[in-house]
Amino acid sequence: MPQENFHPDLEKIQQEYQTRLGAAEGEMTPEKEKEVLKQVIAERFQAVSQDQTTQADKDASAKAAEKPLEKSEAREKYQYAIDALIRTAFEKGLTKAVQEVRNMGNAFLIDAFHDELVNKFYSEIKSRENA
C-alpha cells in the first residue's frame, strides 16, 4: 500500500490485534495469528453493521432466491468488487468499506471481502514488521 500509516480504522484493528497477540498463551503460528486478526476484523464488521440498517439488508431475502453460483465462479465474478472494497478499506477506512459491501446486499461478497481483507491486512502487517 502506498501510505506510510494505515487508515485510523485499520490502526485500531492493528492495535487490538497486537494486544490480543500479547495476551495469547502458547506459541502463535501464522495460522493462529491470522485467526486472531480474523476475529478482530469480524468484531469490527459487526459493530459497523449494527450501527446501520440498509435497504440492502431488507432486500437480502429477495437476493437469496437467485440461483447460487459455484464458489469459484462467484469469486471470479466478484473479484473486481472485492479488490475495490479492499482499496476502500485501506484508503477510506473499514467503516466505509463495510457500508459499501452491506449496501450491495450480497452475502457471498461480504464473506469474500472479509476473508480477503484478513489476508491482505495480515500480509501488510507482517511486511511492515519485517521492514
LUMFI-397872 format. One line per field, with one value per residue: residue number from 1; residue in three letters; chain; x, y, z of N, C-alpha, C in turn. Coordinates in nm, 3 decimals. Layout:
N
resi	NUM/...;
resn	ALA/...;
chain	A/...;
n_px	X/...;
n_py	Y/...;
n_pz	Z/...;
ca_px	X/...;
ca_py	Y/...;
ca_pz	Z/...;
c_px	X/...;
c_py	Y/...;
c_pz	Z/...;
end
This chain:
131
resi	1/2/3/4/5/6/7/8/9/10/11/12/13/14/15/16/17/18/19/20/21/22/23/24/25/26/27/28/29/30/31/32/33/34/35/36/37/38/39/40/41/42/43/44/45/46/47/48/49/50/51/52/53/54/55/56/57/58/59/60/61/62/63/64/65/66/67/68/69/70/71/72/73/74/75/76/77/78/79/80/81/82/83/84/85/86/87/88/89/90/91/92/93/94/95/96/97/98/99/100/101/102/103/104/105/106/107/108/109/110/111/112/113/114/115/116/117/118/119/120/121/122/123/124/125/126/127/128/129/130/131;
resn	MET/PRO/GLN/GLU/ASN/PHE/HIS/PRO/ASP/LEU/GLU/LYS/ILE/GLN/GLN/GLU/TYR/GLN/THR/ARG/LEU/GLY/ALA/ALA/GLU/GLY/GLU/MET/THR/PRO/GLU/LYS/GLU/LYS/GLU/VAL/LEU/LYS/GLN/VAL/ILE/ALA/GLU/ARG/PHE/GLN/ALA/VAL/SER/GLN/ASP/GLN/THR/THR/GLN/ALA/ASP/LYS/ASP/ALA/SER/ALA/LYS/ALA/ALA/GLU/LYS/PRO/LEU/GLU/LYS/SER/GLU/ALA/ARG/GLU/LYS/TYR/GLN/TYR/ALA/ILE/ASP/ALA/LEU/ILE/ARG/THR/ALA/PHE/GLU/LYS/GLY/LEU/THR/LYS/ALA/VAL/GLN/GLU/VAL/ARG/ASN/MET/GLY/ASN/ALA/PHE/LEU/ILE/ASP/ALA/PHE/HIS/ASP/GLU/LEU/VAL/ASN/LYS/PHE/TYR/SER/GLU/ILE/LYS/SER/ARG/GLU/ASN/ALA;
chain	A/A/A/A/A/A/A/A/A/A/A/A/A/A/A/A/A/A/A/A/A/A/A/A/A/A/A/A/A/A/A/A/A/A/A/A/A/A/A/A/A/A/A/A/A/A/A/A/A/A/A/A/A/A/A/A/A/A/A/A/A/A/A/A/A/A/A/A/A/A/A/A/A/A/A/A/A/A/A/A/A/A/A/A/A/A/A/A/A/A/A/A/A/A/A/A/A/A/A/A/A/A/A/A/A/A/A/A/A/A/A/A/A/A/A/A/A/A/A/A/A/A/A/A/A/A/A/A/A/A/A;
n_px	0.084/0.051/0.053/0.213/0.121/-0.147/-0.499/-0.693/-0.905/-0.804/-0.569/-0.664/-0.766/-0.528/-0.393/-0.562/-0.536/-0.258/-0.258/-0.415/-0.254/-0.035/-0.149/-0.206/-0.173/0.081/0.243/0.233/0.136/0.157/-0.097/-0.262/-0.224/-0.341/-0.602/-0.666/-0.656/-0.862/-1.080/-1.079/-1.130/-1.380/-1.534/-1.526/-1.655/-1.911/-1.977/-1.990/-2.194/-2.410/-2.461/-2.598/-2.883/-2.974/-3.135/-3.052/-3.004/-3.265/-3.354/-3.221/-3.335/-3.473/-3.262/-3.156/-3.314/-3.217/-3.046/-2.778/-2.425/-2.140/-1.869/-1.609/-1.679/-1.835/-1.643/-1.470/-1.646/-1.697/-1.448/-1.336/-1.498/-1.439/-1.166/-1.186/-1.324/-1.133/-0.935/-1.082/-1.113/-0.845/-0.784/-0.999/-1.109/-1.234/-1.499/-1.630/-1.590/-1.729/-1.987/-2.032/-2.014/-2.223/-2.438/-2.450/-2.572/-2.507/-2.440/-2.230/-2.035/-1.985/-1.873/-1.651/-1.510/-1.446/-1.276/-1.069/-0.979/-0.873/-0.656/-0.502/-0.453/-0.320/-0.088/0.016/0.062/0.260/0.463/0.534/0.626/0.858/1.007;
n_py	-0.117/0.229/0.419/0.551/0.513/0.315/0.353/0.524/0.355/0.100/0.113/0.100/-0.159/-0.299/-0.236/-0.358/-0.621/-0.663/-0.636/-0.855/-1.062/-1.032/-1.105/-1.366/-1.714/-1.960/-2.091/-1.891/-1.959/-1.869/-1.924/-1.921/-1.658/-1.526/-1.610/-1.477/-1.212/-1.227/-1.261/-1.016/-0.836/-0.932/-0.865/-0.585/-0.553/-0.643/-0.448/-0.214/-0.293/-0.320/-0.060/0.039/0.014/-0.104/-0.065/-0.266/-0.476/-0.536/-0.627/-0.862/-1.117/-1.140/-1.153/-1.396/-1.578/-1.601/-1.802/-1.983/-1.934/-2.134/-2.159/-2.084/-1.963/-1.751/-1.614/-1.529/-1.368/-1.161/-1.057/-0.810/-0.625/-0.702/-0.638/-0.360/-0.293/-0.364/-0.174/0.053/0.006/0.029/0.289/0.465/0.367/0.107/0.127/0.268/0.087/-0.139/-0.036/0.004/-0.263/-0.385/-0.244/-0.354/-0.594/-0.868/-1.177/-1.359/-1.188/-1.022/-1.207/-1.298/-1.059/-1.006/-1.227/-1.184/-0.933/-0.995/-1.158/-0.978/-0.763/-0.890/-0.975/-0.724/-0.614/-0.792/-0.749/-0.488/-0.518/-0.657/-0.479;
n_pz	0.000/-0.071/0.136/0.430/0.690/0.829/0.761/1.011/1.110/1.049/1.192/1.455/1.453/1.411/1.650/1.842/1.757/1.803/2.081/2.158/2.061/2.229/2.469/2.431/2.497/2.478/2.179/1.891/1.583/1.232/1.127/1.355/1.432/1.216/1.254/1.490/1.397/1.209/1.377/1.520/1.310/1.229/1.452/1.437/1.194/1.265/1.455/1.298/1.127/1.300/1.359/1.149/0.936/0.635/0.315/0.154/0.332/0.396/0.155/0.123/0.145/-0.093/-0.273/-0.199/-0.324/-0.577/-0.823/-0.698/-0.754/-0.847/-0.615/-0.712/-0.950/-0.858/-0.710/-0.913/-1.057/-0.876/-0.809/-0.891/-0.754/-0.492/-0.478/-0.512/-0.279/-0.088/-0.143/-0.072/0.205/0.294/0.213/0.275/0.502/0.721/0.805/0.598/0.385/0.479/0.492/0.218/0.116/0.255/0.152/-0.097/-0.055/-0.079/0.032/-0.025/-0.130/0.090/0.271/0.120/0.089/0.356/0.414/0.227/0.310/0.563/0.483/0.320/0.497/0.706/0.570/0.506/0.762/0.852/0.661/0.720/0.979/0.931/0.790;
ca_px	0.000/0.138/0.053/0.308/0.042/-0.278/-0.614/-0.721/-0.985/-0.715/-0.475/-0.733/-0.769/-0.392/-0.364/-0.636/-0.470/-0.131/-0.293/-0.458/-0.137/0.044/-0.219/-0.227/-0.087/0.135/0.309/0.143/0.173/0.093/-0.240/-0.329/-0.220/-0.444/-0.732/-0.687/-0.688/-0.995/-1.176/-1.083/-1.198/-1.521/-1.599/-1.543/-1.759/-2.039/-2.003/-2.033/-2.321/-2.516/-2.486/-2.671/-2.978/-2.984/-3.235/-2.991/-3.030/-3.406/-3.372/-3.135/-3.414/-3.502/-3.139/-3.135/-3.392/-3.144/-2.971/-2.641/-2.314/-2.032/-1.781/-1.503/-1.748/-1.873/-1.519/-1.426/-1.744/-1.692/-1.311/-1.315/-1.565/-1.362/-1.044/-1.225/-1.357/-1.005/-0.876/-1.161/-1.079/-0.712/-0.775/-1.106/-1.143/-1.318/-1.639/-1.679/-1.592/-1.838/-2.112/-2.046/-2.043/-2.357/-2.535/-2.459/-2.667/-2.467/-2.373/-2.102/-1.942/-1.949/-1.782/-1.527/-1.440/-1.390/-1.163/-0.961/-0.925/-0.788/-0.531/-0.423/-0.411/-0.219/0.035/0.067/0.117/0.385/0.567/0.578/0.705/0.988/1.075;
ca_py	0.000/0.345/0.502/0.519/0.462/0.261/0.438/0.512/0.234/-0.016/0.129/0.047/-0.305/-0.348/-0.225/-0.465/-0.746/-0.673/-0.657/-0.995/-1.149/-1.021/-1.174/-1.507/-1.812/-2.062/-2.050/-1.837/-1.989/-1.773/-1.957/-1.872/-1.512/-1.487/-1.634/-1.365/-1.096/-1.251/-1.238/-0.872/-0.772/-0.972/-0.785/-0.450/-0.568/-0.649/-0.318/-0.124/-0.342/-0.293/0.083/0.079/-0.076/-0.056/-0.127/-0.390/-0.579/-0.572/-0.696/-0.981/-1.238/-1.145/-1.198/-1.537/-1.660/-1.616/-1.926/-1.964/-1.967/-2.212/-2.070/-2.029/-1.875/-1.631/-1.542/-1.465/-1.264/-1.050/-1.021/-0.666/-0.558/-0.732/-0.556/-0.220/-0.281/-0.369/-0.040/0.145/-0.017/0.083/0.433/0.544/0.307/-0.012/0.166/0.300/-0.036/-0.225/0.025/-0.025/-0.405/-0.413/-0.187/-0.444/-0.696/-0.999/-1.249/-1.413/-1.076/-0.982/-1.310/-1.298/-0.937/-1.026/-1.320/-1.118/-0.826/-1.060/-1.199/-0.861/-0.685/-0.971/-0.964/-0.587/-0.602/-0.869/-0.684/-0.368/-0.565/-0.704/-0.371;
ca_pz	0.000/-0.084/0.255/0.536/0.802/0.796/0.793/1.155/1.137/1.045/1.304/1.574/1.438/1.433/1.793/1.911/1.715/1.876/2.222/2.174/2.043/2.351/2.577/2.393/2.562/2.389/2.055/1.790/1.445/1.142/1.114/1.475/1.425/1.118/1.316/1.583/1.314/1.151/1.484/1.545/1.196/1.234/1.555/1.383/1.092/1.335/1.517/1.191/1.075/1.397/1.359/1.029/0.873/0.498/0.228/0.104/0.431/0.385/0.028/0.120/0.121/-0.236/-0.339/-0.165/-0.416/-0.702/-0.837/-0.650/-0.842/-0.788/-0.539/-0.797/-1.044/-0.784/-0.676/-1.036/-1.091/-0.781/-0.771/-0.909/-0.642/-0.371/-0.485/-0.488/-0.136/-0.015/-0.159/0.010/0.345/0.322/0.184/0.337/0.631/0.723/0.818/0.463/0.306/0.529/0.446/0.075/0.091/0.307/0.058/-0.212/-0.016/-0.131/0.140/-0.073/-0.143/0.226/0.323/0.041/0.125/0.491/0.403/0.153/0.395/0.663/0.417/0.277/0.613/0.775/0.490/0.520/0.898/0.857/0.580/0.793/1.094/0.881/0.717;
c_px	0.089/0.147/0.157/0.235/-0.089/-0.383/-0.643/-0.807/-0.896/-0.608/-0.536/-0.738/-0.631/-0.356/-0.434/-0.574/-0.341/-0.157/-0.332/-0.344/-0.051/-0.017/-0.236/-0.127/-0.038/0.196/0.205/0.199/0.110/-0.058/-0.318/-0.332/-0.328/-0.583/-0.766/-0.727/-0.828/-1.104/-1.191/-1.159/-1.347/-1.597/-1.622/-1.652/-1.896/-2.075/-2.053/-2.172/-2.436/-2.553/-2.571/-2.770/-3.000/-3.097/-3.182/-3.013/-3.174/-3.433/-3.293/-3.214/-3.452/-3.381/-3.116/-3.210/-3.321/-3.067/-2.826/-2.537/-2.219/-1.937/-1.674/-1.561/-1.782/-1.750/-1.469/-1.517/-1.728/-1.552/-1.285/-1.376/-1.489/-1.236/-1.076/-1.258/-1.231/-0.938/-0.949/-1.125/-0.944/-0.706/-0.877/-1.154/-1.238/-1.466/-1.700/-1.691/-1.706/-1.972/-2.137/-2.084/-2.181/-2.464/-2.551/-2.553/-2.635/-2.384/-2.238/-1.997/-1.895/-1.846/-1.647/-1.444/-1.373/-1.267/-1.043/-0.896/-0.833/-0.653/-0.443/-0.369/-0.304/-0.085/0.099/0.128/0.253/0.496/0.619/0.660/0.846/1.067/1.178;
c_py	0.124/0.430/0.454/0.456/0.404/0.369/0.420/0.391/0.111/-0.009/0.071/-0.105/-0.363/-0.343/-0.335/-0.601/-0.767/-0.700/-0.803/-1.093/-1.149/-1.097/-1.324/-1.597/-1.912/-2.002/-2.003/-1.867/-1.882/-1.798/-1.905/-1.720/-1.460/-1.504/-1.523/-1.240/-1.109/-1.221/-1.088/-0.801/-0.808/-0.891/-0.642/-0.449/-0.564/-0.515/-0.218/-0.164/-0.312/-0.146/0.128/-0.029/-0.021/-0.124/-0.259/-0.504/-0.628/-0.652/-0.827/-1.108/-1.251/-1.195/-1.348/-1.629/-1.681/-1.747/-1.904/-2.005/-2.061/-2.114/-2.006/-1.931/-1.742/-1.548/-1.463/-1.347/-1.140/-1.002/-0.871/-0.588/-0.580/-0.646/-0.408/-0.197/-0.283/-0.232/0.062/0.130/0.045/0.235/0.517/0.486/0.190/0.023/0.192/0.173/-0.128/-0.167/-0.007/-0.170/-0.442/-0.360/-0.274/-0.561/-0.836/-1.071/-1.307/-1.303/-1.028/-1.079/-1.309/-1.173/-0.952/-1.116/-1.254/-1.007/-0.884/-1.095/-1.080/-0.783/-0.760/-0.960/-0.826/-0.565/-0.671/-0.802/-0.558/-0.405/-0.602/-0.595/-0.300;
c_pz	0.000/0.043/0.356/0.654/0.750/0.823/0.942/1.193/1.145/1.153/1.431/1.570/1.466/1.582/1.872/1.881/1.794/2.025/2.246/2.154/2.168/2.467/2.551/2.464/2.459/2.264/1.954/1.651/1.356/1.126/1.234/1.477/1.330/1.177/1.416/1.505/1.254/1.254/1.514/1.434/1.197/1.338/1.508/1.276/1.159/1.397/1.414/1.143/1.170/1.401/1.241/0.986/0.734/0.424/0.175/0.202/0.421/0.258/0.019/0.092/-0.026/-0.314/-0.315/-0.261/-0.550/-0.703/-0.793/-0.754/-0.770/-0.720/-0.628/-0.900/-0.978/-0.751/-0.797/-1.071/-1.004/-0.746/-0.785/-0.793/-0.512/-0.367/-0.457/-0.341/-0.050/-0.024/-0.073/0.157/0.381/0.306/0.260/0.469/0.619/0.730/0.681/0.378/0.349/0.485/0.299/0.050/0.143/0.212/-0.066/-0.183/-0.066/-0.026/0.097/-0.077/-0.005/0.284/0.251/0.072/0.261/0.485/0.335/0.236/0.502/0.600/0.381/0.397/0.692/0.701/0.506/0.658/0.905/0.777/0.649/0.916/1.050/0.809/0.804;
end
